[in-house]
């Protein structure tokens, strides 16, 4: 955990500065000490009193402030801290950090800090996409700075896109994982993971899909990345995100798009864990215009055809890779899972049952059974999906050592 860890929280001038209060509470609750360094503009969005009350420490925001404990506060502060977390990190502070500009309390402290730095960007989506910001972020990543990527969604400026600061809970988890690093048992491994549903278009506005949230696949990807693996994550349409630097995310909407991406990356992988809930059928004909209710009469008939069986195609193509499938069943669960294991040429299969409470689509918990290609069955109790991901990764490692 974060007991007795010393965290410097940098706050720059963006609307997301109010979230710093929640982040401080999370760090403090976990046993960490927190000191805040902020830009002048940060205090247009959150008050000094709030930050000092929550952190139980004075705020550093002036290079030569009378309240400073030392005349070289930026040096003393950075000697004190174990990690530096800047949330929100505006385009301005990112640019200063990347280019060695130190002209205020926060930027000076960043330049003086020689340990791990985390940046959580927050800005308008057009600003985030600008070549200068992307160039600066890429440079900082190459220097070992951990970028906690912003989420997509509605922004305070009225736009919708990528630029919203990641939620405090996720930032907390990223920092926590730094202090609880897994042994790098999968370093050097390339692993493909799929997650989420696929959407099979009916017309330009409608689709056939399912309720998969992608949480399980994303948890698996993060667990593997924590163990040192380079992860290629092929994700269907989901509302979850991950920020690990070892994960490369590729978006797919339909089963065909996911198939193409998986086949492209599979040959270069040591293993693949296929957690996505791929649609089994798709409309035979996709209407080019929106289907109008008044034009269809009392009923609408859709002719469906099978989608490409991605798992089967990979099972036929695999050479030395470890291939892992998922099965979600409602009846005869283990029987169907074993049949799928054999037909698809899998090394092991992860079985979910919709008959288990708090397991499967949408939940933060899951209850699984793993069946391997030697007909060994491993049953697990209901757990958080992050813990389930640990169990799956542990099983994968056993196959690498066989």
N, C-alpha and C positions, 0 to 999 in steps of 0.2 A: 504494500500500500504506500501511502505518501507520508507516513508518520515521520515527523521531524524534518521533512524535506523543505527546502527554502526556495520559494518560487517568486520570481519577479514578474509581475503582470504589467505589461505595457499597454496603454490605452491611447489610441489616436482619435482624431476628431471625426467620427462618423456616427450615424444614428444608432448603430449597433452597440455603441458604448454602454448603453443601459444594461446590456447583457453581462457586462463585466461584474455586476453585483451578484448575479447568480453564479458566475464562475468562481468568484471569491468564496462564496458559501460552500460550494462543492469541494474546493481545495481545503478549506478550513475544517470541514466536517470529516475529511479523510485524514486529518492530523497534520497537514502542512502549515508552514508559516508563509504569509504572503505580504509582499511590499509592492506598492503601486508606483510606477513611473508614467507620467502622462504628458501629452502635449497641451499647450494652452487651449487649443480648440476642443480637446476632449471634455473640458469642464463646461462647455456649452450644452452638453448632452447628459452629464451626470455630475453630481456635486461632490466636492471634496469631503464634506461631512459624511455622506453615504459611504464613500470608499474607505475613509479612515475608521469609521465605526465598524464596518464589516471586516476589514483587514486587521484592525487593532494596531495599526502602525501609521505613522505620518506618511503623507503622499509627497513624492518628489516630482516637482513640475517646473522648478526654476533652477538654473545653473548656479545662481548666486543668491538663492532665497535665504532670508534670515532664519527660517525654521530648519534649515539643513543642519544635520549633525556634524558634517565635515565640510571644509571648503572644496574638497574634491569628492563630492557626494557620489558622482557617477562611478568613480573608482571604488569607493567603499561599498557601494550598493552591489556592484558586479562581483566584488570579492565575496560578498555575503551569499549571493544566489547560487543555487544548484542548476536551475534552468531559467530561461527567459521566454515568456509566452506573450506575444503581442496580439491582442484580440480586443477590438478590431484593428486590423492593419490596413490603413488606407493606401491608395496609390502613392501618396506623398511620402509616407514613412518607408514604404517598400523601396521607392526610388532613392531615398536618402541612404538607406542601409546598403543597397546594392552598389552605390557609387561612393561610399565612404564620406558622406556629408554628415557632419556633427555640429548642428547649430542650435539645438535645444536640449532639454533634459533627457527626453526619450532617445533621440538619435545619438546623443553623446554616450549614453549608457549602453546602447546596442553596440557601438563601435568598440567600447571598452570591454565588452563581455567576450570571453574566450571559451565558453562551454556551449551546451546544446541550446539552440534557439528554435522556437516554434512560431510561425506566423499564420494567423487566420485572416486572410484577405476579406475585405468587405467594401463594396463600392458599386456604382452603377454598372450594369452588364456591358455597356459599350466601353466604359473605362477599363473593365477587367479584360476585355478582348483586345484592347489596344496593343499594338506591337511593342511599345516601350515597356508596358507593364509585364507582358508575357516574357520579354527578353530579360527583364530584371528578375522575375521569378525563376526562370530557367537558370540564370547565373547563380542565384542564391541556393537553389537545389544542388547545383554542382559543387557548392562550397560546404555542403552538409547541413544546410538549414532545412528543417521539416516544414513543408507548406501544407497546412490543413485546408484543403480546397473548399471554396465556398459552394453553397448549395444553389440549386435552381429554384426559381419561384417568383412570387410577386415581391417587388422591391419597394422601399419607402418612397422612392422617386416616382412611382407609378408605372415603371417598366416591369416587364416580366422576362427573366433570363437568369444567367449564372452570375452571381455577385453577392448573394446574401450570405452573411457570415454563418458558418456552421454553428449549430446549437451548442450551448455551454456543456451539456452532458457529453456530447461527442468529443469536444475539445478536451474535456477532463479525461475521457477514456484514452485518448491518444497520449496525453502526458503520463497518465498512470501506467500505460503499457511500456513507456520508455524506462520507467523505474522497475518494471517487472518483466524485463525482456526474457523471452523464451530462449532456451539453448538453440543455437543455429543448426539444428539437426537436418534441415532440408536445404541448407546452403548449396548452391550449384544445381538445384533441381528446377526444371521448367514445368509448370503445372497449369493445365487448362481447367477452368471451372465455369459452369453455366449457372444462371440464376434467373428467377422470375418467370412470367408467363410469355406466351407469344400471342399476338393479335392477328387473326386472319380476316382480312377485309371482306365485307359484304358489298359495301359501296363506299363512297368517299368519306362517310361519317360514321359508319357502323362496322362492327367486327365481331367475330366469335373469339372468346377468350376464356380465362378462368380466374380464380381468386388468388393465385400465387402472389405473395408480396415480395419475394426475392430475399427475405431476411435470412433464410437458411443458407442459400448460396453465397451471399455476401459475408456471412459469419465464417463460412468455410474458407473463403478467399483470404480473409483477414488473418485467420489462424495459421494458414499455410505461409502467408507472407511474414508473420511474426517469427516463424521458424526458419526464415531465411530464403524461402523459395521465391522465384520470380513467377508471378501469377498472371496469366492472361484470363481476364474475367469477361465472358460474353454474356451480356445481360439483356433480357427482354424489358419491356416498359415497366419500370418500378419507381417508387418514391423513396427508396433508401439510397444511401451513398456510403462510400468509404474513402479514406484518405491516405492509405499506406503507400509509401513510395515504391514498394515492390509490386504494386498491382497496376496493371495496364487494363483499362476498361474499354470494351468495344460494345457498342449498342446495336441491338437487332430488334426488329419489330415482329416479323413473321417467322414461321418455322424455316422457310426457305433461306431467309437472311441468316438465321442462326446456323443452319446447316453449312452454308458457304463459309462463314467465319470459322466454325469449328474445324472443318476439313482443311482450311487454309493453315491453321495453327497446330493441328494435332500431330503432324509428322515431326515437328520440332520439340515435342513435349516428352517428358518422362512419365507423365500420368495425366489422366483427365477424370474429373469428378463432375458428373452430369446431373446437377441438382435442379435444372430448369424444368418447369412443367410445360412441355411443348404440346401444342394442340395436336390431336390425332387426325382431325379432319379440317378441311377448308372448303369454302364455296368453290364449285367447279367454274363458275363464271362470276367475275367481279363486275358489278354494275358501274358504269362510268359516271352516272348521275345518281343523286340521292333518290332512293325509292320512296315514292309518295304513297301514303296510306290510301288516299282516295283512288289511286290508280291500280291497287292490288285487289280490290274487292274485300271480302270478309276474311281472307286468309292469304298467307304468303308461303310459298313453297320454295325451299332452297335445296338444290342438289349438291351434296357434299362429296368430296373425294379425299382419299388419304393424303396426309402430308408425308414428306420424306422422313423415314425413320432414321434420325440422326445417330442414335445409339447403335443401331444395327450396322449402319455404314461404317462407323468407327470400329466396331468389333471385327468387321471383315478386313479393315485396313490395318489394324494394330499389329505391331511387331513385338517389340520388347516393352511397350508401355503398360502401365497398370491402368485398367479401365474400370471405373466405378459408376454404377447406375443407381437410380432411385426408383422406388415403386410406391405409389399411393393407392391403397386398396380399401374396399369396404367389406368384402367377403372373401373367404378362403385366402387370406392374406399371404401366408407363408408359401402355400402351394403355388400361387401365381408369381410370387417373387422368385422362387426357385426356377420356374419355367422361363421367366424373363432372363434370369442370370445365365442360363444355358443357351437360350436362343440367341442372345446378343453377345456371347463370348466375353462375359464380364469376369473380373477377378473377385469382386464382391459387390453386393447390392445392399442399399440402405432402404429398409421398409418402414413406411409410415402407415398408420391406420387411421381413417377418419372416425373410427369407433372410439378412439382414445380422446378423453376430454383435454382441452387446452393444448392439443397437438395438431400439427398440419398448418394449413394456409392461414396467414394473418397473425398467428399468435407469436409471442416472444419466447414461448416454450415449445418443446417437441419431445416425443417419445419414439425411439427408434429400435429396430432390430436389424442387426447386420448378419448377413449370410454370405459366407465365402465360397469359393469354387471347390473346396474340399468338403462341402456340406456341413461345415461347422456353423452353429447358430449362436449369436451373442445378443442377449437382450439387455436393454438399458432402461432405467426408470425415467420418469418425466424430468426434464432438465431445461435450463435456459439454453437457447439456441447456440450461444457462444460456447457453452460446455459440451453440447452435442457436437459442435464443430471440432472440439478438442478430441472427442472419442473417435471421430471419423479420421482425423489427421493421425492419431495414434495407430489406427488400423492400417492406414496407408503406409506408414513408416515400417510396419512389420513386413509388408510385401516388398519394400525396397531391400530389406535385409535377407529375404529368402534365397 
